[in-house]
Amino acid sequence: MNLTRTSVRLLTFNIQYAEPVPAKAQTRGAGRDSALYLAGQIAAMGADVVGLQEVDRGKWRSGRVDQLDLIAGAAGLTPIFAQTRRRYGMGLLTGLPIRRARVLRLPRRKTPFFRDEHGSGWRFKWPDKRACLYALLDTDAGPIAVGVTHLSTVRPMARRQLHIALGGFDEFAPGVPALLIGDLNLRINHVEEELAVQDHADKPFTILHRGNGSPSWEPVIQIDHVLGRGFEAVRDDVVQLPVSDHAAVVVEIRATGSAGSQSAEAANRYD
């Protein structure tokens, strides 16, 4: 695959452990049938790189199905997993060669109590573990770095986590064209604000997808994002399915003018 001439198809999807919709409350998933349907739909989208959030691996609520292995097998992709709870977490699936991968644990609140950002009082929510799963992938033009993440539902913490996840690319694969995909739990204006204050303004991340996808049955907000450094979007789509409270996001991307040479230079560095 030549990044300077050929687009790469990305898919990011918070699958909500294959829960049928509308899912306005936490309920037991439909099990293997729901997961098989989801696997078939993801395989049909033909993505080169897939980022999944809220993936169950053998949990009772989803029929004890290993959703990651089932989806990877149906799509013919190689899976990588980052566990954030027992038998639960995020997956990165790809048909591209994987050079290496890393999980970066993101900070979380130390207490379940937090002040409402509008100053209306205190709230209670147990702090979930959060992470960013990075993979260095091979293409004919050289390596690209992809990160998959699922950030906090508490906005100030999510913004802090986004800043750290973006900075993690400079440690994981410096100089390599990079993509961050996932459920950021931030609206588009909040992402724009964070990108406006990036540490490395000479090589900034940009927004490659705009479109509401939540809740999936009546989308009114966007919290699932595709951010890129060294890429531009060719096309993007929001795909509504009868599974999950999120819609899937599919984005075709290609390297910008300088990214091909950056990737070629990086290839020599990582050989």
Secondary structure as the mmCIF struct_conf table of DSSP 4:
data_model
#
loop_
_struct_conf.conf_type_id
_struct_conf.id
_struct_conf.beg_label_comp_id
_struct_conf.beg_label_asym_id
_struct_conf.beg_label_seq_id
_struct_conf.end_label_comp_id
_struct_conf.end_label_asym_id
_struct_conf.end_label_seq_id
TURN_TY1_P TURN_TY1_P1 LEU A 3 ARG A 5
BEND BEND1 THR A 6 THR A 6
STRN STRN1 VAL A 8 ASN A 14
HELX_RH_3T_P HELX_RH_3T_P1 GLN A 16 ALA A 18
STRN STRN2 PRO A 20 PRO A 20
BEND BEND2 VAL A 21 VAL A 21
BEND BEND3 ALA A 25 ALA A 25
TURN_TY1_P TURN_TY1_P2 GLY A 31 GLY A 31
HELX_RH_AL_P HELX_RH_AL_P1 ARG A 32 MET A 45
TURN_TY1_P TURN_TY1_P3 GLY A 46 GLY A 46
BEND BEND4 ASP A 48 ASP A 48
STRN STRN3 VAL A 49 ASP A 56
STRN STRN4 ARG A 57 ARG A 57
BEND BEND5 GLY A 58 GLY A 58
HELX_RH_3T_P HELX_RH_3T_P2 TRP A 60 SER A 62
TURN_TY1_P TURN_TY1_P4 GLY A 63 ARG A 64
STRN STRN5 ASP A 66 ASP A 66
HELX_RH_AL_P HELX_RH_AL_P2 GLN A 67 ALA A 75
TURN_TY1_P TURN_TY1_P5 GLY A 76 GLY A 76
STRN STRN6 THR A 78 ARG A 85
TURN_TY1_P TURN_TY1_P6 ARG A 86 ARG A 87
STRN STRN7 TYR A 88 THR A 94
BEND BEND6 GLY A 95 LEU A 96
HELX_LH_PP_P HELX_LH_PP_P1 PRO A 97 PRO A 97
STRN STRN8 ILE A 98 LEU A 106
HELX_LH_PP_P HELX_LH_PP_P2 PRO A 107 PRO A 107
BEND BEND7 LYS A 110 PRO A 112
STRN STRN9 PHE A 113 ARG A 115
TURN_TY1_P TURN_TY1_P7 GLU A 117 HIS A 118
BEND BEND8 GLY A 119 SER A 120
STRN STRN10 TRP A 122 PHE A 124
HELX_LH_PP_P HELX_LH_PP_P3 TRP A 126 LYS A 129
STRN STRN11 ARG A 130 THR A 139
TURN_TY1_P TURN_TY1_P8 ASP A 140 ALA A 141
STRN STRN12 GLY A 142 HIS A 150
BEND BEND9 THR A 153 VAL A 154
HELX_RH_AL_P HELX_RH_AL_P3 ARG A 155 PHE A 172
BEND BEND10 ALA A 173 ALA A 173
TURN_TY1_P TURN_TY1_P9 PRO A 174 GLY A 175
BEND BEND11 VAL A 176 VAL A 176
STRN STRN13 ALA A 178 ASP A 183
HELX_RH_AL_P HELX_RH_AL_P4 ILE A 188 LEU A 195
TURN_TY1_P TURN_TY1_P10 ALA A 196 VAL A 197
BEND BEND12 ASP A 199 ASP A 199
TURN_TY1_P TURN_TY1_P11 ALA A 201 ASP A 202
BEND BEND13 LYS A 203 LYS A 203
STRN STRN14 THR A 206 ILE A 207
STRN STRN15 SER A 214 SER A 214
BEND BEND14 PRO A 215 PRO A 215
TURN_TY1_P TURN_TY1_P12 SER A 216 TRP A 217
BEND BEND15 GLU A 218 GLU A 218
STRN STRN16 ILE A 221 ILE A 221
STRN STRN17 ASP A 224 ARG A 229
BEND BEND16 GLY A 230 GLY A 230
STRN STRN18 PHE A 231 VAL A 239
BEND BEND17 PRO A 242 PRO A 242
STRN STRN19 VAL A 243 VAL A 243
BEND BEND18 SER A 244 HIS A 246
STRN STRN20 ALA A 248 ALA A 255
TURN_TY1_P TURN_TY1_P13 GLY A 257 SER A 258
HELX_RH_AL_P HELX_RH_AL_P5 ALA A 259 TYR A 270
#
